[in-house]
Amino acid sequence: MRSERLTIDTAGLRVVDVTGRIADVVAGDGLVHLFLMHATAGLALIETGAGSEEDLERAVERLFPRDDSYRHAHGSPGHGADHILPAFVSPSLVVPVRGGVLELGTWQRIVVVDPNRQNDRRTLLVSLIGS
């Protein structure tokens, strides 16, 4: 197994396409396991570039409002919502790799979903399992 850590800058963005960064580090055949090493962000497969990023941001805001209704109340208002997000947008994802290429659908892209504005640096562990 080969692993590499990528630092992802999410400053100013809630949805960040990381597909190209991951594609740059995979080789051979197997499965790439992605793990976002944070308690307030997750990974998703979505179409990007056609408005889906903004739609996803609005859906996260509707589902997890940034208010003071959370028991987890340290940090900025609504920070408790950030800690609930990974239960719905998983911090891990597995994608097949063949010939050093991510086996994604035509419009699928891998994105980091990060509503937490208190931390703009994320660590993504990329592990290739296979040959």
Order of alpha helices (4+ residues) and beta strands (2+ residues): beta-beta-alpha-beta-beta-alpha-alpha-beta-beta-beta-beta
